[in-house]
C-alpha cells in the first residue's frame, strides 16, 4: 500500500521552499527521523535547483512536476522530478571530486550520497524525469 503527494509549480527558485515545506510535513507524518528529513530536503533542494539552473537557465515560467510516493510496508519513499526542458545528456551529469575546492558543484555528489537510488528515466516526450528513492528508519 502506498500514498502519494504531487505538486506542479513554476521554475522559480523560491518555489523550492514550498516543496521543502511539503516534503518536511510529508515525512514528519510518517515519523521519519529529523536528521533524515534534513538530508532528504537537501537532496531534493539540490535536484530542483539543478533543474532550474541547468535545464531552464533560470527562466521563471517553466513547469516542474514533483511527486512523493510513500510505501508503508517498506518505509520507503520515491521522489520523481519531471521537467519539460531540453533532454539532459546523462553522461554529462557527474559530481566533482570533494578535493576540488569550489564554491559550487556538489549537488550531484550530495544527491547520490543521500539517496539510495538515483536514476534518470528515459521518457518519450520532451523533458527529463529524475527518479530518487530512499528507505527510512522510523522513530518509535
N, C-alpha and C positions, 0 to 999 in steps of 0.2 A: 504494500500500500504506500502511496506517496501523496504529497501535497505540493502544489506549485504556485508560484507567485511571479507575475510578469509585469514588466514596465516597458513603455516605449517613450523615448524622450529625445529632444533636440540635443545636438552635439555641443552644448555649452559646458565649459569647464565646471561652472557652479552646479550643474545638474549632478555631477559626481557625488556631491554632498548628500543629495536626496537619495541616491541609490545606496550610499553607505548607511544612511539612517534606516532605510528599509531593510537592508541586509542585517544590520545590528539587531533590530527587533525580531526579524525572522529567525535568527539563530538563538537569540536570548529565549524566545518562547520554546525552543527545543532543548534548553538547558545546556547549551554549549559553553565551555569554559571561556572566561573573559579573554584570556591570552590567545586562544584560538580564534575568537571573534576579531580581535585586533589584527592578527596575521591575515585572516581572510579578507578583512576590509582593505588592508594594504595591497594584497594581490589583485583584488578586483579594481581598486583605485588605479593601480598601475596599468592594468589591461585596458580600462576605459580611457585613461589618459593617452595611451598609445594609439588607440583608435582616433581620438580627437586630434592628436598632433600629427601622426604619420599618415593615416588614411584620409582624414578630412582636412588636414592643413589648417586647423582652427576655424573652419567655416562653421558658423553657429547654427545654421538651419538644417543641417543634415540629420538623419534619424539613426538612432541606435535602439535595438531591441535587447532587453536583458531579462533573463529568466532564471529563477532558482527553483530547483526541484528536490525536495527532501524525501528520502527513502527511510521510513520509520524503522523497519526491521534491521537495517544496516547502519543507522545513524550516519548516513552519507548524504551529501548534497552535491548535485550537479549545478553548474553555472554555465549558461550559454550567453554569449555576447555576439550579436549579429549586427553587422554594418552593411551599408549599401554602396560602399565606395569601390575603388579600383581593386582588383584582386591582388592580394599580397603574395609575393614570391616567398614561399615558406623557407627556402634556403637562405634568404636574407634576414630572417628573424633569429638572431643569435644574441647571446649575452656576452658582455666583455668580461675579461679576467678581473677579479677583485683587486689584484695588484696594480692594475691600470687605473691610477687615480685621476678621476674626472669628477665634475660636479653633477653629472647625469649619466644615464645609460645602464642603470642596474635593474630596470623594470623587469626584463625577461628573466634575469637571474633570480630575482625575488619571487616572481610568479612560479617558476619551476621548482624552487626550493620550498615554497609554502604548500602548494597543491600536490595532491597525489598523482594526478594525471593532467596533462596539458596537451591539447591536440587541436590542430586546425582541421576542420571538417570540410571536405570538398563539396561545394554546392553548385548547382547548375546555373542559378540566377546570378545577377551581379552581386558583388559584395563578398563578405567573408564571415565565417562562423567559427568562433573560438569556443572550444569545449574545455571546461575545467571541472575537476572532480576532487572532493576531499571527504575523508571519513573522519568522524569526530568521536572523542571520548566525552561522555556527558557527565555533568555534575550530579551528585547523588541527591 
